[in-house]
């Protein structure tokens, strides 16, 4: 049983190495600038306050109301004059 597990582990490692090699050949990875790396690191490590915007239900209600009004007006117009 141990031989099977070792064989599976080797197959997984071989597959991973082949996959990594294939991806590096096809995707042609780039080396980012060091300034970008440092800026990204500082942005990720320095916690900033997160502001969560609240939903504006009033605007949604007005939009739906206007849509319904013009839909009803269009139906009335079509039935009345056409």
DRENPA-3360 file (N, C-alpha, C; in nm, 2 decimals, always signed):
BEGIN
1 = XXXXXXXX = +0.08/-0.12/+0.00/+0.00/+0.00/+0.00/+0.09/+0.13/+0.00 ~ +0.20/+0.12/+0.07/+0.29/+0.24/+0.08/+0.35/+0.27/-0.06 ~ +0.37/+0.16/-0.14/+0.43/+0.18/-0.27/+0.33/+0.25/-0.36 ~ +0.20/+0.22/-0.34/+0.09/+0.29/-0.42/+0.09/+0.44/-0.39 ~ +0.09/+0.47/-0.26/+0.09/+0.61/-0.21/+0.21/+0.68/-0.26 ~ +0.33/+0.62/-0.25/+0.45/+0.69/-0.30/+0.44/+0.71/-0.45 ~ +0.39/+0.61/-0.53/+0.38/+0.62/-0.67/+0.28/+0.74/-0.70 ~ +0.17/+0.74/-0.63/+0.07/+0.85/-0.65/+0.13/+0.99/-0.62;
9 = XXXXXXXX = +0.21/+0.99/-0.51/+0.28/+1.12/-0.48/+0.38/+1.16/-0.59 ~ +0.45/+1.07/-0.64/+0.55/+1.10/-0.75/+0.47/+1.14/-0.87 ~ +0.36/+1.07/-0.91/+0.28/+1.11/-1.02/+0.22/+1.25/-1.00 ~ +0.18/+1.29/-0.88/+0.13/+1.42/-0.86/+0.24/+1.52/-0.87 ~ +0.36/+1.49/-0.82/+0.47/+1.59/-0.83/+0.51/+1.60/-0.97 ~ +0.52/+1.49/-1.05/+0.55/+1.50/-1.19/+0.45/+1.58/-1.27 ~ +0.32/+1.56/-1.24/+0.22/+1.63/-1.30/+0.23/+1.78/-1.27 ~ +0.26/+1.81/-1.15/+0.27/+1.95/-1.11/+0.39/+2.02/-1.18;
17 = XXXXXXXX = +0.50/+1.95/-1.18/+0.62/+2.01/-1.25/+0.59/+2.02/-1.40 ~ +0.52/+1.93/-1.46/+0.49/+1.94/-1.60/+0.39/+2.05/-1.63 ~ +0.30/+2.06/-1.54/+0.20/+2.17/-1.56/+0.27/+2.31/-1.54 ~ +0.35/+2.32/-1.44/+0.42/+2.45/-1.42/+0.51/+2.48/-1.54 ~ +0.58/+2.38/-1.59/+0.66/+2.40/-1.71/+0.58/+2.44/-1.83 ~ +0.47/+2.37/-1.85/+0.38/+2.40/-1.97/+0.33/+2.55/-1.96 ~ +0.28/+2.58/-1.84/+0.23/+2.72/-1.82/+0.33/+2.82/-1.84 ~ +0.45/+2.80/-1.79/+0.56/+2.90/-1.81/+0.60/+2.92/-1.95;
25 = XXXXXXXX = +0.59/+2.81/-2.03/+0.62/+2.83/-2.17/+0.51/+2.90/-2.25 ~ +0.38/+2.87/-2.21/+0.27/+2.92/-2.29/+0.23/+3.06/-2.25 ~ +0.24/+3.09/-2.12/+0.20/+3.22/-2.07/+0.31/+3.33/-2.06 ~ +0.44/+3.29/-2.08/+0.55/+3.38/-2.08/+0.54/+3.48/-1.96 ~ +0.56/+3.43/-1.84/+0.55/+3.51/-1.72/+0.65/+3.63/-1.72 ~ +0.61/+3.74/-1.66/+0.69/+3.86/-1.66/+0.74/+3.88/-1.52 ~ +0.84/+3.97/-1.50/+0.89/+4.00/-1.37/+0.84/+4.15/-1.35 ~ +0.75/+4.16/-1.24/+0.71/+4.30/-1.21/+0.82/+4.39/-1.16;
33 = XXXXXXXX = +0.80/+4.52/-1.17/+0.89/+4.61/-1.12/+0.90/+4.61/-0.97 ~ +1.01/+4.63/-0.91/+1.03/+4.62/-0.77/+0.94/+4.73/-0.70 ~ +0.93/+4.85/-0.76/+0.84/+4.95/-0.70/+0.70/+4.90/-0.69 ~ +0.65/+4.83/-0.79/+0.52/+4.78/-0.78/+0.50/+4.68/-0.67 ~ +0.60/+4.59/-0.65/+0.60/+4.49/-0.55/+0.60/+4.56/-0.41 ~ +0.68/+4.66/-0.39/+0.68/+4.73/-0.26/+0.55/+4.80/-0.24 ~ +0.50/+4.87/-0.34/+0.37/+4.94/-0.32/+0.26/+4.84/-0.29 ~ +0.26/+4.73/-0.35/+0.15/+4.63/-0.33/+0.17/+4.57/-0.19;
41 = XXXXXXXX = +0.29/+4.55/-0.15/+0.32/+4.49/-0.01/+0.27/+4.59/+0.09 ~ +0.30/+4.72/+0.08/+0.26/+4.82/+0.17/+0.11/+4.84/+0.18 ~ +0.04/+4.83/+0.06/-0.10/+4.84/+0.06/-0.17/+4.72/+0.12 ~ -0.11/+4.60/+0.11/-0.17/+4.48/+0.17/-0.14/+4.48/+0.32 ~ -0.03/+4.53/+0.36/+0.00/+4.51/+0.51/-0.05/+4.63/+0.59 ~ -0.07/+4.74/+0.53/-0.12/+4.86/+0.61/-0.28/+4.85/+0.60 ~ -0.34/+4.82/+0.71/-0.48/+4.81/+0.71/-0.54/+4.95/+0.70 ~ -0.64/+4.97/+0.61/-0.71/+5.09/+0.60/-0.85/+5.07/+0.63;
49 = XXXXXXXX = -0.92/+5.18/+0.67/-1.06/+5.17/+0.70/-1.14/+5.14/+0.58 ~ -1.23/+5.05/+0.59/-1.32/+5.01/+0.48/-1.45/+5.08/+0.50 ~ -1.50/+5.15/+0.40/-1.62/+5.22/+0.41/-1.72/+5.15/+0.32 ~ -1.83/+5.09/+0.39/-1.93/+5.02/+0.31/-2.04/+5.12/+0.28 ~ -2.07/+5.13/+0.16/-2.18/+5.22/+0.12/-2.31/+5.16/+0.15 ~ -2.41/+5.24/+0.19/-2.54/+5.19/+0.22/-2.62/+5.20/+0.09 ~ -2.72/+5.11/+0.08/-2.81/+5.12/-0.04/-2.90/+5.24/-0.03 ~ -2.93/+5.29/-0.14/-3.01/+5.41/-0.15/-3.15/+5.36/-0.20;
57 = XXXXXXXX = -3.23/+5.32/-0.11/-3.36/+5.26/-0.14/-3.46/+5.36/-0.20 ~ -3.44/+5.49/-0.17/-3.52/+5.60/-0.22/-3.51/+5.61/-0.37 ~ -3.38/+5.61/-0.42/-3.36/+5.62/-0.56/-3.41/+5.50/-0.63 ~ -3.40/+5.38/-0.58/-3.46/+5.26/-0.64/-3.61/+5.27/-0.65 ~ -3.67/+5.31/-0.54/-3.82/+5.33/-0.54/-3.87/+5.43/-0.64 ~ -3.80/+5.54/-0.65/-3.83/+5.64/-0.75/-3.81/+5.59/-0.90 ~ -3.71/+5.51/-0.92/-3.68/+5.46/-1.05/-3.79/+5.36/-1.09 ~ -3.83/+5.27/-1.00/-3.93/+5.17/-1.03/-4.07/+5.24/-1.05;
65 = XXXXXXXX = -4.09/+5.34/-0.97/-4.22/+5.42/-0.98/-4.23/+5.49/-1.12 ~ -4.12/+5.55/-1.16/-4.12/+5.62/-1.29/-4.14/+5.52/-1.40 ~ -4.07/+5.41/-1.39/-4.09/+5.30/-1.50/-4.23/+5.25/-1.50 ~ -4.29/+5.23/-1.39/-4.43/+5.18/-1.39/-4.52/+5.28/-1.44 ~ -4.50/+5.41/-1.41/-4.59/+5.52/-1.45/-4.58/+5.53/-1.60 ~ -4.46/+5.53/-1.66/-4.45/+5.54/-1.81/-4.50/+5.42/-1.88 ~ -4.49/+5.30/-1.82/-4.54/+5.18/-1.88/-4.69/+5.19/-1.88 ~ -4.76/+5.23/-1.77/-4.90/+5.24/-1.76/-4.95/+5.35/-1.86;
73 = XXXXXXXX = -4.88/+5.46/-1.87/-4.91/+5.57/-1.96/-4.90/+5.52/-2.10 ~ -4.80/+5.44/-2.14/-4.79/+5.39/-2.27/-4.90/+5.30/-2.31 ~ -4.94/+5.21/-2.21/-5.06/+5.12/-2.24/-5.18/+5.20/-2.26 ~ -5.21/+5.30/-2.17/-5.33/+5.38/-2.18/-5.33/+5.45/-2.32 ~ -5.22/+5.51/-2.36/-5.21/+5.58/-2.49/-5.23/+5.48/-2.60 ~ -5.18/+5.37/-2.60/-5.20/+5.27/-2.71/-5.34/+5.23/-2.72 ~ -5.41/+5.20/-2.61/-5.55/+5.16/-2.61/-5.64/+5.27/-2.65 ~ -5.61/+5.39/-2.61/-5.69/+5.51/-2.63/-5.69/+5.56/-2.78;
81 = XX = -5.57/+5.56/-2.83/-5.56/+5.63/-2.96/-5.52/+5.53/-3.08 ~ -5.49/+5.41/-3.05/-5.46/+5.31/-3.15/-5.56/+5.20/-3.16;
% end
